[in-house]
Amino acid sequence: MMNRLLISVMTAALISAPAFAAKPKKFSDGGEITLGDGSVVEASIVTCTNNEAIPLLNKDGQWCIDEEGSYCHKKRMKAAKKACK
């Protein structure tokens, strides 16, 4: 009986874990940043609910999480959600 309860509680915790993932809380202007290749891009700083501040770079009309462009999206909010996870 106790094992079933424990398994149920653990399963519920695992299912709801994504609900506790950090989410974008606010954006602030990051100014312009010069990249390693010499190009200048607009930056926006996203502050997540876990208080982590992550820069987003606007490269070629897409918001990217880092200079290498490991994840980019045309919508800033989509890139911010990915950055905060």
C-alpha positions in Angstrom: 0.0 0.0 0.0 2.7 2.4 1.0 4.8 1.5 -2.1 1.8 2.4 -4.4 1.5 5.8 -2.7 5.2 6.5 -3.0 5.2 5.5 -6.7 2.1 7.7 -7.3 3.7 10.7 -5.7 7.0 10.2 -7.5 5.2 9.8 -10.9 3.2 13.0 -10.2 6.4 14.9 -9.4 8.1 13.8 -12.6 5.1 14.7 -14.7 4.9 18.2 -13.2 8.6 18.8 -13.3 8.5 20.9 -16.5 6.0 23.2 -14.8 8.9 24.3 -12.5 11.3 25.1 -15.3 12.5 28.7 -15.5 10.5 31.0 -17.8 11.3 34.4 -19.2 10.4 37.1 -16.7 11.5 40.4 -18.4 13.5 41.8 -21.2 16.0 44.7 -21.1 18.0 46.4 -23.8 21.5 44.9 -24.2 22.7 47.6 -26.7 24.9 46.6 -29.6 27.5 43.9 -29.3 30.5 43.3 -31.7 30.9 39.6 -32.4 34.2 37.8 -33.0 33.9 38.1 -36.8 33.6 41.9 -36.4 29.8 42.2 -37.1 27.7 44.3 -34.8 24.3 42.9 -33.6 21.5 44.1 -31.4 21.3 42.4 -28.1 18.4 41.9 -25.6 18.9 40.5 -22.1 16.2 38.1 -20.9 15.9 37.6 -17.2 14.4 34.2 -16.3 12.3 33.4 -13.2 15.4 31.8 -11.7 17.1 35.2 -11.9 19.5 34.1 -14.6 20.3 36.8 -17.2 20.9 35.5 -20.7 21.8 37.6 -23.7 19.9 37.1 -27.0 21.5 38.3 -30.2 19.5 39.5 -33.2 21.4 38.1 -36.1 19.9 38.3 -39.6 16.4 38.9 -38.3 16.5 36.0 -35.9 17.1 36.0 -32.1 19.9 33.6 -31.2 20.9 32.3 -27.8 24.7 32.5 -28.5 27.1 33.8 -31.0 27.5 30.4 -32.7 23.7 30.3 -33.4 23.1 27.0 -31.6 19.4 28.0 -31.4 17.8 30.9 -33.3 14.1 31.8 -33.9 12.5 34.8 -35.6 10.4 35.4 -32.4 12.3 36.8 -29.4 9.9 35.1 -26.9 10.5 31.6 -28.4 14.2 32.1 -28.2 13.9 33.4 -24.6 11.8 30.4 -23.6 14.5 28.0 -25.0 17.3 30.0 -23.3 15.6 29.9 -19.8 15.0 26.1 -19.9 
